[in-house]
Amino acid sequence: MSTTGSNSGRDIEGRDDGTAESAVRVLVIDDPANVDREAWNALVDASPQASPFMRHEYLLAMHRSASAIPDTGWAPQFLCVQQGATLLAACPLYLKSHSYGEYVFDWAWADAWERAGGRYYPKLLCAVPFTPVPGPRLLARDDAARVLMLQAMEQYAAQGGLSSAHVLFIDEADRAALRRQGWMERSTVQFHWVNREPLPYADFAEFAAGLQRDKRRKMLQERRYVREAGVTFETRHGKQIGEADWDFVHRCYCHTYRAHHSTPYLTREFFAQMAATMPEHWLLFIARREGRAIGCSLVALDPARGNAFGRYWGAIEPVNCLHFEACYYQPLEWCIANGYLRFEGGAQGEHKMARGLMPVRTWSAHWLADTRFAGAVRRYLEREEAGIATYVNELAERNPFKV
């Protein structure tokens, strides 16, 4: 474990039975570059539900590109549990001065606590910045190490006088550990496409044929609109994506955010870091008309597990239904042709159901220091959960596939 230099880790807990080799230390490290990359990625690779977004390279790129740094409201405080030179557990932890870029919304909690005279920010957040993709957040060799890291997180928040700690888009192992620790659960709904089992779809046409007639007709009509507008697509993977392509991705990404009156989170340097350190994890669809690039969608890939993740898109010329073609139909066609098992369409958006993406529950967990505030939030979450359960049941009745 590398903890040298000005950003070296500092202990928040230690357990020692008298030998250096067996001593367990919990470190807080405020620069991801000072976390051993190979040890971190070994924990990622050991998790069956991991994604590329938890890899050290991705998190470091967020920091080095000035996308997730203290100046933007993300102060890294990565937790690492070590025994001797062995990394037992680790998680991407941040002190947050706001709630932007999280996709699990707690603005109402912050407002209520501050109206009551409290100070909600900074709060402690375990998450991948700007990335609402479910997966492990508490990387650990075993449950004991995972629990130790959670206890250290609570201790760190309490000693720092922080209002709360939050772990977002967790997997089942995290969820079980957090539940045992008494953290409050919260769920949201995303929409994911899953390839047919046990016999995967042979091609896009076979997938479309499995949809109800009205959904299939609408899908084919939307694809026809794009073709008749003279739009064609180029697909580029990995190192085929050149610097000019990444320039265009960033241009489209910024255009989309500004069209929605929002500020882009990611700098151009972040995409440069992805091209340099994780090229094999990216797939780009470029929309062209009359030879000009007019739009694109960027998809992240996990080749080891056969998963794909829709990430960023944008268009600089309006074309009817281009969003559906670039963000759903092109990626789904590619996934089917390449034997991928799952395509995650990102946060929210029940319109995705008509394109064959089905509702999936995602989970977060929350710890609040003040017991009265925690009680109020717990009651709120119970009411919210009842509403989410009803919503999911209603969505199930709108199954787009033939029964």
Buried (B, 14 or more C-beta within 10 A) or exposed (E): BEBEEEBEBEEBBEEEEEEEEEBBBBBBBBBBBBBBBEBBBEBBEEBEBBBBBBBBBBBBBBBBBEBBBEEBBBBBBBBBBBBBEEBBBBBBBBBBBBBBBBBBEBEEBBEBBEEEEEEBBBBBBBBBBBBBBBBBBBBBBEBBBBBBBBEBBBEBBEEEEBBBBBBBBBBEBBBEBBEEBEBBBBBBBBBBBEBBEEEBBEEBEEBBEBBBEEBBEBBBEBBEBBEEBEBEBEBBBBEEBEEEBBEBBBBBBBBBBEEEEEEBBBBBBBBBBBBEBBEEBBBBBBBBBEEEBBBBBBBBBBEEBBBBBBBBBBBBEEBEBBBBBBBBBBBBBBBBEEEBBBBBBBBEBBEBBBBBBBBBEBBBBBBBBBEEBBEBBEEBBEEBEEEBEEEBEEBEEEBBEEE
